[in-house]
Amino acid sequence: MTQQISFIPIYNTKGDADAFLLYPYLFNRTGDWIGFVTQKREVYSVLGEFVGTLTNDPRIVTKRAVEENKPHAAPPPAPKKIQPPANIPLAPLMPELSHSLIDVLLEMPEKLHTLDSGEFREDMD
């Protein structure tokens, strides 16, 4: 019998599932690794840069005004590409975000990029 893998869809404020959580890994809609989540629900990019926080909705949000830089976190070993689920539950009713918060997947998706893309990747010589 095959084991059923349970992905948690991560929605944006419009209700689209733009990411999937298979703890601690975050994947995009094509199944590529884009980040990870800590036990404190902090979201980091594949390079270990702080991106935001995972809410109960579930959404990834960050403060509009960043007071301090969070230290980098060591990323876990890179996972294999996944096959995202074909059927995704409808998003729960999303409450409006306060003006001080930004929906990362909607307004700053470039913060969650794959290992082979993104503005902070190492140059390939």
C-alpha angles and dihedrals in degrees: 000000000000120000116244110234112216114216119188111217114226110210134202122226091267089060098253118138100233098164142022129219121215095169121283094004128078119205133188125234092275093053099255120140111255105163149322140251127225127217087260089059092250112150121218133183122244086265092056097255118144111252106169146283132300110235128204091255082063103249134130111239136174134188116267090223113043112210099188138005114253114224119256117265123218107251118232117246110293111266126220120264112274135215104238116223116272093218119051124186116245113265118261116248103284117221116221114268118239115253090255093063132073126203101233097200091050104037106021108025091148088074088070104054134150123263092259096052139043133089095269099051118122116263115256108227 
